[in-house]
Amino acid sequence: MDFDLSDDQATIRAAVAELASKFDDQYWMDKDAAHEFPKEFYDTFASAGWLGITTPEQYGGQGFGITEASLLLEEVSASGGGMNAASSMHLSIFGMHPVIVHGSEELKQRTLPRIVTGDLHVCFGVTEPGAGLDTTKITTFARKDGDKYIVNGRKVWISKALESEKVLLLTRTTKFEDVKKKTDGLTLFLTDLDRDHVDIRPIRKMGRNAISSNELFIDDLVVPEEDRVGEEGEGFKYILDGLNPERMLVAAEALGLGRAALRRAVRYGNEREVFGRPIGMNQGLQFPLADSLARLDAAELVLRKATWLYDQGKPCGREANTAKYLCADAGFEAADRALQVHGGMGYAEEYHVARYFREARLLKIAPLSQEMVLNYLGSHILGLPRSY
């Protein structure tokens, strides 16, 4: 068992860390407070070619695996950029996997090179207010009309919709009540986010405010047939291909955010003196931070196993879900403890740990809740009766 990174992986980690360090905590605090997309950061990483790390070389990418992508996003998050930084490029790095695997050559040639260069922003339109995690119950409907589809419906929690030119949109082409199997009749499109037919409304939220989250109200959106990904009715199967990589990459982001929080806490514990000595000398503060170090290290090992399995083409559902669960938990615990070490100043924005705390909390909910991970492990791995 070899735990060393390859030369390429070590180079990726070092290069990303150096590039991300050019954007300090003040930059991210200002972007978050202003609810402003981090264009300078995004453009810098796009210009350096990092958005195409997993895109095949024939479309302008680097053709690396999920392990390399996880290292990239971990370092981006660990730089202090957290979820504001990672979410700016998250979908570009992994979200096009259904298109890469199932899209037509024409669709891939038309979109992937532009995504790699950062010229094309894409958002992911799956979640709906009435369906939540029960994706088969979505009602956004694409009605076939000659060589095009007419789409009507509503989506929610769509990240980056304000900046996006296109949307990877999951719809029904057969109503739920008319299918034999509930996962049938779902169709995936990569199409223009036409503002004349899509009303985009930002959602006010707790954190990660440099990256918008939005509701989409879709009214007679015309989608050309050539924008369909793969076959009609097979969309659910296509999006499943990306679920395990998504969980791994979110786990990497949570891990990086936990590292950033722990680094801040240790610095403050060494610098802040009360009663004539550094507060980090007090075991009531030192032990929780040491415990977080151990938990982050343990979570990282599961994540590394998960990405290795995926890149080897081996089953990895158990490990991907476990990595997401443990990294999200360890990352949030580290952020919470970092805030506690700072005491009252942790509640102030100037020390940045309050922002880490808010962003880390998101990762216990998205892209799926900790409880849904346990549902998966309980029923699929332990063989217990399914509860939903």
C-alpha positions in Angstrom: 0.0 0.0 0.0 1.6 3.2 -1.2 0.5 6.5 0.3 2.9 8.7 -1.7 1.5 11.1 -4.2 2.7 10.7 -7.8 5.0 13.4 -9.2 2.1 14.8 -11.2 -0.2 14.9 -8.1 2.5 16.5 -5.9 3.1 19.1 -8.6 -0.7 19.8 -8.9 -1.0 20.3 -5.1 2.0 22.7 -4.9 1.0 24.7 -8.0 -2.6 25.1 -6.9 -1.6 26.1 -3.4 0.8 28.7 -4.7 -1.8 30.1 -7.2 -4.6 30.2 -4.6 -2.4 32.0 -2.1 -2.5 35.1 -4.3 -6.2 35.5 -3.1 -6.1 36.1 0.7 -8.8 36.0 3.3 -9.6 39.7 2.9 -10.4 39.1 -0.8 -12.8 36.3 0.1 -14.4 38.3 2.9 -15.0 41.3 0.6 -16.5 39.1 -2.2 -18.7 37.3 0.3 -19.9 40.5 1.9 -20.6 42.1 -1.5 -22.3 39.0 -2.9 -19.9 39.3 -5.8 -18.7 36.5 -8.0 -14.9 36.0 -7.7 -14.1 36.8 -11.3 -10.4 37.5 -10.8 -9.9 34.2 -9.0 -11.9 32.3 -11.6 -10.2 33.9 -14.5 -6.7 33.2 -13.0 -7.5 29.5 -12.5 -9.1 29.3 -16.0 -6.0 30.9 -17.6 -3.8 28.4 -15.9 -5.8 25.5 -17.3 -7.1 24.1 -14.1 -10.8 24.1 -15.1 -10.0 21.3 -17.5 -8.2 19.0 -15.2 -10.6 16.1 -15.8 -11.7 17.0 -19.3 -10.2 14.8 -22.0 -7.3 16.2 -23.9 -9.1 16.2 -27.3 -11.4 18.9 -25.9 -8.6 21.0 -24.5 -8.4 19.5 -21.0 -5.7 17.6 -19.1 -7.4 14.3 -18.8 -6.5 13.6 -15.1 -8.7 11.6 -12.7 -10.8 12.4 -9.7 -7.8 12.0 -7.4 -6.1 15.0 -9.1 -9.3 17.0 -9.1 -9.8 16.3 -5.4 -6.3 17.6 -4.6 -7.0 20.7 -6.6 -10.3 21.5 -4.9 -8.9 20.6 -1.4 -6.0 23.1 -1.9 -8.4 25.8 -3.2 -10.6 25.4 -0.2 -7.6 25.1 2.2 -6.2 28.4 1.0 -9.0 30.2 2.9 -11.2 30.5 -0.2 -13.4 27.8 1.2 -16.7 27.1 -0.6 -16.8 30.5 -2.3 -13.6 29.6 -4.2 -14.4 25.9 -4.8 -17.9 26.5 -5.9 -16.8 29.0 -8.6 -15.1 26.1 -10.5 -16.7 23.0 -9.0 -19.2 22.3 -11.9 -16.7 23.0 -14.6 -14.4 20.4 -13.1 -16.7 17.5 -12.6 -20.2 18.5 -13.7 -19.7 17.9 -17.4 -19.0 14.2 -16.8 -22.5 13.1 -18.2 -21.8 15.2 -21.3 -18.3 13.7 -21.7 -19.6 10.2 -21.5 -23.0 10.4 -23.1 -23.2 13.6 -25.2 -22.9 13.7 -28.9 -19.5 14.6 -30.5 -21.1 17.8 -31.8 -22.3 18.8 -28.3 -18.9 18.1 -26.8 -17.0 20.0 -29.4 -19.4 22.9 -29.1 -19.2 23.2 -25.3 -16.3 21.5 -23.6 -13.4 23.6 -25.0 -15.2 26.8 -23.9 -15.7 25.4 -20.4 -12.0 24.5 -20.2 -10.9 28.0 -21.1 -13.4 29.5 -18.6 -15.3 31.3 -21.4 -18.5 29.3 -20.8 -20.2 29.2 -17.4 -22.7 26.3 -16.8 -25.1 25.7 -13.9 -26.7 22.4 -12.9 -30.5 22.4 -12.9 -31.8 19.3 -11.1 -33.3 20.1 -7.7 -36.9 21.3 -7.5 -39.0 22.7 -4.6 -41.5 19.8 -4.6 -39.0 17.0 -5.1 -35.9 17.7 -3.0 -33.6 14.6 -3.0 -36.3 12.5 -4.6 -35.2 13.3 -8.1 -37.6 11.0 -9.8 -40.4 13.3 -8.6 -39.3 16.3 -10.5 -42.1 17.9 -12.7 -40.2 20.2 -15.0 -41.4 19.0 -18.4 -39.9 19.0 -21.8 -42.6 18.6 -24.5 -41.3 17.4 -27.9 -42.3 19.7 -30.7 -40.7 18.6 -34.0 -36.9 19.0 -33.8 -37.1 20.9 -30.5 -38.5 20.7 -27.0 -40.6 23.2 -25.1 -39.7 23.2 -21.4 -41.7 24.5 -18.5 -41.1 24.1 -14.8 -39.2 25.3 -11.7 -35.7 24.6 -10.2 -34.2 25.7 -6.9 -30.8 26.0 -5.3 -29.1 26.4 -8.7 -25.6 27.7 -8.1 -24.0 30.2 -10.5 -27.2 30.7 -12.5 -26.6 34.5 -12.6 -23.2 34.0 -14.3 -24.1 31.1 -16.5 -24.8 31.0 -20.2 -26.0 27.4 -20.2 -27.7 25.0 -17.9 -27.3 21.2 -17.6 -31.0 20.7 -17.2 -32.8 17.5 -16.0 -36.5 17.3 -17.1 -39.3 14.8 -17.5 -40.2 13.9 -21.0 -42.7 11.3 -19.7 -44.8 12.1 -16.7 -44.1 10.2 -13.5 -47.6 8.6 -13.5 -47.0 7.2 -17.0 -43.7 5.4 -16.5 -43.3 1.7 -15.5 -40.1 2.4 -13.5 -39.9 5.7 -11.6 -36.4 6.4 -12.9 -37.6 6.2 -16.5 -38.8 9.2 -18.6 -36.1 11.7 -17.4 -34.1 13.5 -20.1 -31.0 15.6 -19.7 -30.1 18.7 -21.8 -27.2 21.1 -22.0 -28.8 24.2 -23.3 -28.9 28.0 -23.3 -30.2 29.7 -20.2 -32.4 32.1 -22.2 -33.3 35.0 -19.9 -36.4 35.7 -22.0 -37.8 32.4 -20.9 -36.1 31.8 -17.5 -36.6 34.1 -14.6 -33.6 33.8 -12.2 -34.2 34.8 -8.6 -31.3 34.8 -6.1 -32.0 33.2 -2.7 -30.8 35.0 0.4 -28.8 32.6 2.5 -26.5 32.1 5.5 -23.1 31.9 3.7 -21.1 31.2 0.6 -22.5 34.5 -0.7 -19.9 35.1 -3.4 -21.6 32.3 -5.3 -25.3 32.8 -5.9 -27.9 30.2 -5.3 -31.1 30.7 -7.3 -34.6 29.7 -8.1 -35.3 29.3 -11.8 -38.8 29.8 -13.2 -38.9 28.3 -16.7 -41.6 29.4 -19.1 -41.7 27.9 -22.7 -37.9 27.6 -23.0 -37.1 26.3 -26.5 -34.4 23.6 -26.4 -33.0 22.3 -29.8 -32.9 18.5 -30.1 -29.1 18.7 -30.6 -28.8 20.0 -27.0 -30.1 16.7 -25.6 -27.5 14.7 -23.8 -27.7 11.1 -25.0 -31.1 9.4 -25.4 -34.5 10.7 -24.4 -35.7 9.1 -21.2 -32.2 8.0 -20.0 -31.3 11.2 -18.1 -31.5 9.6 -14.6 -28.9 7.0 -15.5 -26.6 9.7 -16.9 -26.6 11.9 -13.8 -25.9 8.8 -11.6 -22.5 8.6 -13.3 -21.5 11.8 -11.6 -22.8 11.3 -8.1 -19.8 9.5 -6.6 -17.3 11.9 -8.0 -19.4 14.8 -6.7 -19.4 13.4 -3.2 -15.6 12.9 -3.3 -15.0 16.4 -4.5 -17.3 18.0 -1.9 -15.5 15.9 0.7 -12.2 17.3 -0.5 -13.6 20.8 -0.2 -14.8 20.1 3.4 -11.4 18.7 4.2 -9.6 21.8 2.9 -11.9 24.1 4.8 -11.3 22.2 8.0 -7.6 22.5 7.4 -7.9 26.3 6.9 -9.9 26.7 10.1 -7.5 24.6 12.1 -4.6 26.6 10.8 -6.3 29.8 12.0 -7.1 28.3 15.4 -3.5 27.2 16.0 -2.1 30.6 15.0 -4.5 32.3 17.4 -3.8 29.8 20.1 -0.1 30.5 19.9 -0.4 34.3 19.6 -3.2 35.2 22.0 -2.1 35.5 25.6 -4.5 35.6 28.6 -3.4 35.2 32.3 0.2 35.6 31.2 0.4 32.7 28.8 -0.7 31.6 25.3 -4.3 30.2 25.3 -3.1 27.3 23.3 -1.3 26.0 26.4 -4.7 25.3 28.0 -5.7 21.7 27.4 -9.4 22.7 27.2 -8.5 24.4 23.9 -5.5 22.4 22.8 -7.2 19.0 23.0 -10.2 19.8 20.8 -7.8 21.1 18.1 -5.6 18.0 18.3 -8.7 15.9 18.1 -9.8 17.8 14.9 -6.3 17.2 13.4 -6.8 13.4 14.0 -10.3 13.4 12.6 -9.3 15.4 9.5 -6.3 13.0 8.9 -8.6 10.0 9.2 -11.2 11.4 6.9 -8.5 12.2 4.3 -7.5 8.5 4.2 -11.0 7.4 3.3 -11.2 10.1 0.6 -7.9 9.0 -0.9 -9.2 5.4 -1.0 -12.5 6.5 -2.6 -10.8 8.5 -5.4 -8.3 5.8 -6.1 -11.1 3.2 -6.5 -13.0 5.5 -8.8 -9.9 6.2 -11.0 -9.2 2.4 -11.1 -12.8 1.8 -12.4 -13.7 -0.1 -9.2 -16.9 0.1 -7.2 -16.7 3.0 -4.8 -20.2 3.9 -3.5 -19.4 2.9 0.0 -16.1 4.9 0.2 -17.5 7.9 -1.7 -20.4 8.3 0.7 -18.2 7.6 3.8 -15.7 10.2 2.7 -18.4 12.8 2.2 -19.8 12.0 5.6 -16.5 12.0 7.6 -14.9 15.0 5.8 -18.1 17.1 6.2 -18.3 16.2 9.9 -14.6 16.7 10.6 -14.4 20.0 8.6 -17.4 21.5 10.4 -16.1 20.4 13.8 -12.7 22.0 13.0 -14.5 25.3 12.0 -16.7 25.2 15.1 -13.7 24.7 17.4 -11.7 27.4 15.6 -14.5 29.8 16.3 -14.6 28.7 19.9 -10.8 29.2 20.4 -11.2 32.8 19.1 -13.8 33.4 21.8 -15.8 36.6 21.2 -13.5 37.6 18.4 -14.5 34.4 16.5 -17.9 36.0 16.2 -16.4 39.0 14.5 -15.8 38.9 10.7 -12.2 40.2 10.9 -10.8 36.8 12.0 -12.5 35.0 9.1 -13.4 31.9 11.2 -17.1 32.9 11.2 -17.1 32.7 7.4 -15.4 29.3 7.6 -18.0 28.2 10.1 -20.9 29.2 7.8 -19.5 27.6 4.8 -18.5 24.4 6.6 -22.1 24.0 7.9 -23.4 23.9 4.3 -21.4 20.7 3.6 -23.4 18.7 6.2 -26.4 19.4 3.9 -25.2 19.6 0.4 -25.1 17.9 -2.1 -26.9 15.5 0.2 -27.5 15.5 3.9 -25.5 13.4 6.4 -28.7 11.5 7.2 -29.1 10.5 3.5 -25.5 9.2 3.5 -26.4 7.0 6.6 -29.5 5.8 4.8 -27.3 4.7 1.9 -24.8 3.0 4.1 -27.5 1.4 6.2 -29.5 -0.1 3.4 -27.0 -0.6 0.6 -24.0 -1.7 2.6 -25.4 -3.1 5.8 -28.4 -4.6 4.2 -30.9 -3.1 6.5 -34.5 -2.4 5.4 -34.8 0.7 3.3 -36.5 3.6 5.1 -37.6 5.7 2.2 
